[in-house]
Amino acid sequence: MSYDNHTPDSRFRSLIDRFGFPHLLTVTLALVATTILLGIAAKATGSGLACEANWPQCDAGPFNLFPANLPSFYEWFHRFVSMFAGFAIIGSAIAAWRLPDIDRNVAGLVVLGMVLTPVQVALGRETVTTYTMDILSLHFWTAVTIFTLFLVATVLVWAHRLTGRHVAAALVLGLVALPVHVALSPVVGSALSSYSPTMQMAQYGVTLVLLGAAIVAAMVGRRRLTGRAVIPLLAAPPIVIAVLFFGRQAINPALEVPYLVAVAVSLVSFLAGLVLTRSANATEGGADALSP
């Protein structure tokens, strides 16, 4: 059965072909990351409390179009961006499911991200209406899970363009991000008596970069490299998760040491991975130069 250019399927396919599914996923990933950071800003400034347990409205009528003050504006803006992120997640899932040339692993990751989205929305509501630390923590980790699902899917759709050089670049980025993460952490902020909302938002931004670098290095390294070089790359993501977990808790002095140990182990993993990756890249480059 043929379709003309006026059928819904052909229009849908034409839109995706023009924009590109990998680009759609990349934009969705950026919106998810932005939503997470805005949520951190809202939590750090106590802006969710400005809505006085009102959800989805706040303190300025339908959709909170005219926030009464700066804190309520922060919360409104977080919800506003979250809405667009939700639309992008749903659109990505529909595209992944309907397009025949999309890898089923990618489709599964994106659809799972879509399934978790209403759960995340419900948890977001609870952070305003109930506001307990357990709910806040679950809300955060669900967001990180959605981010990770879309990050892995995005790496998969761009994998054909990623090489060993991208692995090395990701590891360098991780090595730069680690000391910045410590500098922005409660370990330093508490010592300065100023673990401010700006520091918190910046630290979580670095956290997403760190997690992204570890996942890119592990996934691309597993495809492009062989032998010992892969071992520290595969170890990097779970170690970074430990850095993220203890970094969130390091405002408690008892957890500062586990956080710093996780950072040190992550640093070793990135360094070892970089040395072995550069060696593998040099060997590969030499082999290419000698090949006819």
N, C-alpha and C positions, 0 to 999 in steps of 0.2 A: 504494500500500500504506500503510495507516494503522498507527500505533503507539499502544499504550495507555501509560498512565503507569507501567507496570511494566517496560518494555523498557529495556535498558542505555542505548540512545541517548537516550531521553527523560529518563532520570535524569541522564545526563551534561549534556544541554542545560539541564535544570532547575537544576542546580548552577551552571552558568556564568551563566545568566540571573539567578540570585539574587545571586551574588557580583559578576559583571560581568567580562568579559574585560579591559577596560582596567585594572581594579583588580588582576586577577591579574598582568598585566604589570608594573604599578607595584611590587607586592610583590616580584616576581622581581628586578626591577632593584635594589631596596633590598637584597635578600639578596646579589646579585652584588657590589654596592659594599661591603657589610659584609665579605664574604669576602676581597675584595682588601685592605681595611684590616687585617684580622686577619692576613693573610699577610705584609703589610709589618711588622706588629708582631712576628710570629714570626721573620722574617728579621733585623730590627734587634736583637732580643734574643738571637739565636743559638739560639732554642728548637728549631728543627728538628734541630740537632745533639744535643739532649738525648735524642732517640730512638735514637741510636747506629745509624743506618742501618736501623732497623726500620720497616716500613710494611706494612699500615696500622696494626698495633699499635705501641705505643711501649714503655713500661717498667712497665706495670701490668696485664698480663693482657689478656684479650679486650676489644677496643675501647678499651683504655686508660681504663677506667671509674674508676680510682683513681690518678691521676697521682702520681708519686713526689715531684715538686717543682714549683715555680712555672714554670720554663721548659717542662717537659713538659706542664703544664696549658695554657700558651699554645698549644702545638702541637696538643694534643688539641682545644681549643676551636675552633681554626681548622678542623680537619678536621670537627668536629661541625657547625659552621655551613655548611661547604662541602657537606656531605651534604644538608642541607635546601635549599640553593641549587640543587643538582643536581636534586632532586625537583621543585622549582618550575620549573626550566628545561624539564624533560621534560614536565611538566604543561602548561606554556604552549605548547610545540610541538605537543602532541597536540590541545589545544583549538584552536589556530590552524589546524591542518590539517583538523580534522573539522568545525568550524563553517562553514556555507556563507556567512555574511555577513561573514567576516573577509577584509579586503583581501589579495590574493595577495602583494603586496609585504611586508606585515607578516608573513604566514605564512613567506615565504622567509627573512626576516631571523631570525625566531625559530627556525626549523628549522636554519638555519646555525649559530646559537648552540648548539643542542643537539648538532650534529655536532662542534663544536669542544670540547664539554665533556669527552668521554673523553680527548681529546688533552691537555686541561688537567690532568685527573686523573693521566694518565701522567707528565706533566712534574712535577706535584707530588710524585709518588713519587720521581722522579729527583733532586729538590732535597734529599731526605732520604738517599737511598742513594748518590748521587754527589756532589752539592753542588759544582758548578762555576759560575763566573760566567756562562758562556754559557747554561747551563740555567736559571739563575735569571732571566736577562734574557728568555729565550724564554717562560718561565712567566709572567712579568709582562706581557709584551706580548700574549700570548694572552688573559690575563684582561682586559686593556684592550679588546681586540677584541670579546670577548663582551659586556663592559659597553656598548661603543659600539653594537653590534647591537641590544641590548635597549633602549638609550636611544632610538635612532632609531625603533624599532618603537613604543615607548611614546609618543613625540611624535606619531607618525602616528595612533595610535588616539584621542588627545586633541585632534588638530589642529582639529576643528570648534569647540572651545571656546576656542582660543587666538587672541589678537588682537595688533594692533600694540602695545598696552600691555604685553603679556607679553614682547614683543621688547625694549622699553625696560627692563623690570624685569630681564630676563636680562643685558642689557648693563651695567646698574648693578651687578648682582651680580658680574659679571666684573671690573669696575673695582675693586671692593672686594677681590676675591680676589687680584688680581695683586700688590699690595704685601705682602699677608699671605704669599703664596707666596714672595716674595723674603726676607721676614723669617725664614721657617722653613727656608730653603734652606741647603745646605752653604756658600754664600758667606758668610752671616752666622754660621752655626753653627761653621764652621772658624775664623773670626775670634775667636769666643768660646771656642774649644777645647771646645765642648760640643754637637756635633751628635748629640744624644741620641736614643734610640729614640722618646721621646715627640714630639720635634720631627719626626722622620721620618714617623711615623704621621700627625701633624697636617698636615704638608705634603702628603702624598698625599691626605688627605681634601680639602684645598683644591684639589688638582689635579683631582680628580673633579668638584668643584663648578665649577671653571673650564672644564673640558671640556664639562660639561653645559650651562653657560650659553652657550658658543659654539655648540654644536649646536642648542640651542633657538632662539637668535637667528637663526641661518642658516636653519633649516628653516621656522620660522614667518614670518620676514621674507620669504622667497622666495614664500610663499603670500599674504601679506597686503599687501606693499609693492611698489612699482614704482620704476623709475628708478635714480638714483644711490644711494639708500639701501641697495639690495641688495648693492652691490659690497663694502663693508667687512664686511658680515655674512657673505658667502660666503667671504671671506678669513680670517675669525676661526678656524674649526676647524683648518685646517692649521697656522696660526701657533701655536695653543695646543699642537698636537702637538709642534712644535719646542721650545716652552717645556718640555713634559714630558720630551722626550728629553734636552735639554741640562741640565735641572734634575736628572735622575738622575745625570748625569755630572759635575756641577759640583763634586763633591768633588775632582776633578782641577783644580788651578789653571789649567791651560791651556785649560779649557773654561768658565771663569767668564765671560769676555767674550762668547762666543757665546750663553750663557744670558741674560745681561743684555741683549744686543741683541734676542734673541727676545722678551723681556719688554717692551722698549720698543716694538717693532713691534706687539706684541699690544695694548699700551696705546693706541697711535695708532688701531689698527683698532676697538677698542671705543669710543673717544671719538668717532671719525668716525661710526661706526654709530649711536651714541646721538644725536648732533646731527641727523643726517639722518632718523633714525626719529622723533624728536620733531617735526621739521618736517612730516614726512609725516602723522603722527597729527593734528597741529593742522589741516593742510589737509583731511584727511578729516573731522575733527569739524566744521569750518566748512561743508563741503559738505553734511554730513548735516543741519546746522541750517537750511540754506537750501532743502533739498529739501521738496516738498509732502508 
